[in-house]
Amino acid sequence: MIIVMSRRAAEADIAGVVAFIRSRGLREHISHGDERTVIGAIGDDRVLSVREVQTLPEVEKAVRILDTWKTVSRENRAEDSRVAAKGVAFGGGETVRIAAEPSVWSNADAVFLDPFFTSANLYDTLSADEGRGRCRRLAEQAASAHGAGKPVLVRVRNVRHVEAALNAGADILYLGGGLMSDLAVLNEAGSLNIPLVLCKDKHHSAEDWLNAAEYVVSRGNRHLILGESGVLGHTKGHTKGHPYRLDVESIVKVRQISHLPVIANITGLWSRDMPQEILYGLAKAAGACGIVGTCFEKAGG
C-alpha cells in the first residue's frame, strides 16, 4: 500500500503512520518528495484497510498497489531517483557516457570494466595465479580511472567476485542479465550500501526485471540502477553473429512505471546494419540516463 501524506504533514504525523504500519506487522519505506512525503507499507498489506488508513492524521490518500513491485514503482515515488558515485549522477537529467574501452576514457564520464570474463568453453578456467593477476589489473585500472575523477563500474559474474570487485575499488557493481535470477548474488549485493546496476536477462520481460529490482531493494540496497544490454532479436535475416537487439520497449516501459534510473549497454549490440551511433541515439531517446559504449565523439555526447 502507498500512503500519500498531505503538504501540512509534520514529522509527528509521519511517525504516527509508521507506528500504525508497524503495529500490523509491516515495514515502512519513506520517500520525501519536494511537496509531499509518501510512505510505502511493505509486506502483506491485506491487513490494512484503505478506509482506516485514510482516517489517520494528515493522510491525503492511500492506494493499494496490485503490482508485485511496490517500492520501485512511481506510485511509491513519483520523482525520478538519482544514484550518484564520485560526483556523477545517474538519473540527474544528463546522459552519463560510460567507456567500455580504455581508448575512449578521456571522452567519458565513467568507466566500465569486465575483469572476470571467461569464454563459453567449459574447459577454459582461470588458475589461481591468473585470478590474482586479473584482480591486480582491475585495481590498477580502477586507480587510474579514479585519478581522472571517473567512477568505475565493475561487472561481477558470480557471488565470489563481489568482494574482489569492492577490494579493487569498484564504485558501482554491475550485474549482467544472467545474474537476475541468482539469489546468492542478489542477496549479497542487496545487503550492501553501494550503487548497483541490475541488468535484464535477454529472456525475461520488463515485469520480471522490476520484480528482481524489488527483491534487491527489499534486502536494503536503495542505490539501484536498472541496466538493459539486449534482448533476443526476431528479425528474419538478422546479422550473423549479432542475434541481440536493444530492448527499447522495455526501457520506455520501466521508465513509465518505475522511478529507478536506467542505463543501456550497447557494446554487444551494434553491427553493420545497426551502427553504434544509432544505438546510442535510440537508447537516449528511450530514456536511458547512461550508456555503455565506445563511440561518444561520433554520438555527440
WOGI-V679029 format. One record per residue. N is the residue number from 0. RES is the residue in one letter. PHI is phi in whole degrees, -180 to 180 (none if undefined). Layout:
BEGIN
n=N res=RES phi=PHI
n=N res=RES phi=PHI
END
This chain:
BEGIN
n=0 res=M phi=none
n=1 res=I phi=-108
n=2 res=I phi=-117
n=3 res=V phi=-99
n=4 res=M phi=-85
n=5 res=S phi=-76
n=6 res=R phi=-63
n=7 res=R phi=-85
n=8 res=A phi=-60
n=9 res=A phi=-95
n=10 res=E phi=-60
n=11 res=A phi=-66
n=12 res=D phi=-67
n=13 res=I phi=-64
n=14 res=A phi=-62
n=15 res=G phi=-66
n=16 res=V phi=-66
n=17 res=V phi=-60
n=18 res=A phi=-62
n=19 res=F phi=-64
n=20 res=I phi=-60
n=21 res=R phi=-66
n=22 res=S phi=-66
n=23 res=R phi=-99
n=24 res=G phi=83
n=25 res=L phi=-107
n=26 res=R phi=-111
n=27 res=E phi=-111
n=28 res=H phi=-133
n=29 res=I phi=-104
n=30 res=S phi=-121
n=31 res=H phi=-96
n=32 res=G phi=-90
n=33 res=D phi=-67
n=34 res=E phi=-114
n=35 res=R phi=-138
n=36 res=T phi=-104
n=37 res=V phi=-117
n=38 res=I phi=-117
n=39 res=G phi=-98
n=40 res=A phi=-94
n=41 res=I phi=-100
n=42 res=G phi=131
n=43 res=D phi=-78
n=44 res=D phi=-79
n=45 res=R phi=-67
n=46 res=V phi=-77
n=47 res=L phi=-107
n=48 res=S phi=-105
n=49 res=V phi=-57
n=50 res=R phi=-62
n=51 res=E phi=-66
n=52 res=V phi=-63
n=53 res=Q phi=-72
n=54 res=T phi=-88
n=55 res=L phi=-70
n=56 res=P phi=-56
n=57 res=E phi=63
n=58 res=V phi=-88
n=59 res=E phi=-80
n=60 res=K phi=-162
n=61 res=A phi=-127
n=62 res=V phi=-127
n=63 res=R phi=-84
n=64 res=I phi=-91
n=65 res=L phi=-87
n=66 res=D phi=-71
n=67 res=T phi=-81
n=68 res=W phi=-99
n=69 res=K phi=-109
n=70 res=T phi=-64
n=71 res=V phi=-90
n=72 res=S phi=-84
n=73 res=R phi=-72
n=74 res=E phi=-70
n=75 res=N phi=-84
n=76 res=R phi=-144
n=77 res=A phi=-74
n=78 res=E phi=-77
n=79 res=D phi=-64
n=80 res=S phi=-76
n=81 res=R phi=-125
n=82 res=V phi=-121
n=83 res=A phi=-115
n=84 res=A phi=-144
n=85 res=K phi=50
n=86 res=G phi=83
n=87 res=V phi=-100
n=88 res=A phi=-102
n=89 res=F phi=-99
n=90 res=G phi=100
n=91 res=G phi=-92
n=92 res=G phi=107
n=93 res=E phi=-95
n=94 res=T phi=-83
n=95 res=V phi=-84
n=96 res=R phi=-90
n=97 res=I phi=-113
n=98 res=A phi=-81
n=99 res=A phi=-96
n=100 res=E phi=-137
n=101 res=P phi=-57
n=102 res=S phi=-65
n=103 res=V phi=-117
n=104 res=W phi=-56
n=105 res=S phi=-65
n=106 res=N phi=-97
n=107 res=A phi=-110
n=108 res=D phi=-98
n=109 res=A phi=-150
n=110 res=V phi=-124
n=111 res=F phi=-109
n=112 res=L phi=-124
n=113 res=D phi=-129
n=114 res=P phi=-77
n=115 res=F phi=-103
n=116 res=F phi=-65
n=117 res=T phi=-135
n=118 res=S phi=-71
n=119 res=A phi=-74
n=120 res=N phi=-68
n=121 res=L phi=-61
n=122 res=Y phi=-91
n=123 res=D phi=-92
n=124 res=T phi=-113
n=125 res=L phi=-89
n=126 res=S phi=-79
n=127 res=A phi=-61
n=128 res=D phi=-64
n=129 res=E phi=-64
n=130 res=G phi=-63
n=131 res=R phi=-65
n=132 res=G phi=-63
n=133 res=R phi=-65
n=134 res=C phi=-65
n=135 res=R phi=-64
n=136 res=R phi=-65
n=137 res=L phi=-62
n=138 res=A phi=-62
n=139 res=E phi=-66
n=140 res=Q phi=-66
n=141 res=A phi=-64
n=142 res=A phi=-64
n=143 res=S phi=-64
n=144 res=A phi=-64
n=145 res=H phi=-63
n=146 res=G phi=-62
n=147 res=A phi=-92
n=148 res=G phi=78
n=149 res=K phi=-113
n=150 res=P phi=-70
n=151 res=V phi=-117
n=152 res=L phi=-97
n=153 res=V phi=-118
n=154 res=R phi=-80
n=155 res=V phi=-108
n=156 res=R phi=-116
n=157 res=N phi=-160
n=158 res=V phi=-65
n=159 res=R phi=-69
n=160 res=H phi=-79
n=161 res=V phi=-60
n=162 res=E phi=-64
n=163 res=A phi=-62
n=164 res=A phi=-65
n=165 res=L phi=-66
n=166 res=N phi=-64
n=167 res=A phi=-83
n=168 res=G phi=108
n=169 res=A phi=-62
n=170 res=D phi=-94
n=171 res=I phi=-138
n=172 res=L phi=-89
n=173 res=Y phi=-114
n=174 res=L phi=-102
n=175 res=G phi=-66
n=176 res=G phi=-58
n=177 res=G phi=-64
n=178 res=L phi=-99
n=179 res=M phi=-61
n=180 res=S phi=-111
n=181 res=D phi=-88
n=182 res=L phi=-64
n=183 res=A phi=-62
n=184 res=V phi=-70
n=185 res=L phi=-62
n=186 res=N phi=-66
n=187 res=E phi=-65
n=188 res=A phi=-67
n=189 res=G phi=-68
n=190 res=S phi=-89
n=191 res=L phi=-92
n=192 res=N phi=-105
n=193 res=I phi=-145
n=194 res=P phi=-56
n=195 res=L phi=-141
n=196 res=V phi=-102
n=197 res=L phi=-112
n=198 res=C phi=-86
n=199 res=K phi=-79
n=200 res=D phi=-69
n=201 res=K phi=-66
n=202 res=H phi=-105
n=203 res=H phi=-110
n=204 res=S phi=-92
n=205 res=A phi=-62
n=206 res=E phi=-65
n=207 res=D phi=-60
n=208 res=W phi=-59
n=209 res=L phi=-69
n=210 res=N phi=-64
n=211 res=A phi=-65
n=212 res=A phi=-63
n=213 res=E phi=-61
n=214 res=Y phi=-62
n=215 res=V phi=-62
n=216 res=V phi=-63
n=217 res=S phi=-66
n=218 res=R phi=-80
n=219 res=G phi=123
n=220 res=N phi=-86
n=221 res=R phi=-94
n=222 res=H phi=-94
n=223 res=L phi=-105
n=224 res=I phi=-122
n=225 res=L phi=-88
n=226 res=G phi=-129
n=227 res=E phi=-115
n=228 res=S phi=-129
n=229 res=G phi=123
n=230 res=V phi=-133
n=231 res=L phi=-60
n=232 res=G phi=-84
n=233 res=H phi=-121
n=234 res=T phi=-75
n=235 res=K phi=-65
n=236 res=G phi=78
n=237 res=H phi=-55
n=238 res=T phi=-52
n=239 res=K phi=-59
n=240 res=G phi=87
n=241 res=H phi=-132
n=242 res=P phi=-79
n=243 res=Y phi=-111
n=244 res=R phi=-134
n=245 res=L phi=-69
n=246 res=D phi=-86
n=247 res=V phi=-60
n=248 res=E phi=-60
n=249 res=S phi=-68
n=250 res=I phi=-61
n=251 res=V phi=-61
n=252 res=K phi=-64
n=253 res=V phi=-70
n=254 res=R phi=-68
n=255 res=Q phi=-77
n=256 res=I phi=-108
n=257 res=S phi=-131
n=258 res=H phi=-89
n=259 res=L phi=-71
n=260 res=P phi=-70
n=261 res=V phi=-128
n=262 res=I phi=-117
n=263 res=A phi=-123
n=264 res=N phi=-106
n=265 res=I phi=-102
n=266 res=T phi=-65
n=267 res=G phi=-104
n=268 res=L phi=-113
n=269 res=W phi=-78
n=270 res=S phi=-155
n=271 res=R phi=-59
n=272 res=D phi=-85
n=273 res=M phi=-138
n=274 res=P phi=-61
n=275 res=Q phi=-63
n=276 res=E phi=-61
n=277 res=I phi=-71
n=278 res=L phi=-60
n=279 res=Y phi=-58
n=280 res=G phi=-65
n=281 res=L phi=-63
n=282 res=A phi=-63
n=283 res=K phi=-66
n=284 res=A phi=-66
n=285 res=A phi=-72
n=286 res=G phi=118
n=287 res=A phi=-67
n=288 res=C phi=-94
n=289 res=G phi=-154
n=290 res=I phi=-138
n=291 res=V phi=-89
n=292 res=G phi=-162
n=293 res=T phi=-139
n=294 res=C phi=-135
n=295 res=F phi=-67
n=296 res=E phi=-62
n=297 res=K phi=-72
n=298 res=A phi=-76
n=299 res=G phi=78
n=300 res=G phi=81
END
